[in-house]
Amino acid sequence: MDVVSFAEVPTQERFAFWREMSSKMWMPLDAHCEPRLESAFQAHVALSGLGLVQATLLTAPSL
């Protein structure tokens, strides 16, 4: 299982990083977060694959 960590990303850049990574790894994503909430943004992503099947568990707050 692979885990994408946002812990090393500065807090003010986490939402933008998550948005970019999500768009590159899974599907194009057009998500928005209120600017005052961006510094508190947290997300967790776990990836696991079996052959041609990939399972993704994404946990994030309401956006």
N, C-alpha and C positions, 0 to 999 in steps of 0.2 A: 504494500500500500504506500502510495506517495502522499505527502502532505505539503500543501503550499502554505508557507508561513508569512504572515504580515508583520511579525514582531520586530524585524529589523528595519522596517520602513518607517520613516518619521511620521508621527501621528497626522500631521497636516497633509500628507501625501497618500495615506492609506486608501481612501475612497477612490481616488484617481487610479492608483495602482491596481486595486481590485477590479475596477471597471475595465481597464486595459487588458489585464490577464484573463478575465472572464471572456472577453470578446475574442481573444486569440485562441484560448483553449477549448471553448465549447461552442459558442455561437455569437454572432453580433449582438451587442447589448447596448441599449440606450437607457441607462439608469441615471437618476438624478438624486442628489441628496441636498437638503437645505444646508447652505454654507455654515451656519452656526452649529450644525451637528457633525460636520465632516471630521473634526478633531477627535470625536468620540467614537468614530466608526470602527467596528471590529468585524472580522469574518473568519471563518474556518472552512477549509476545503480539503477533502480527503478523496483520493482517486485509487481505484482498484480495477484491475482488468483480468479477464479470463478469456484467452483467445481473442476473438474479434469483438467481444463485449466489454464495454467499459462502464463501470459504476462510479458515479460522482455524488458525494454528499457535500452539499454546500449549505452552510449556516450563516445567515446574515440578518440584521435587523430590517424592519420595514423601511422602505426607501421612498 
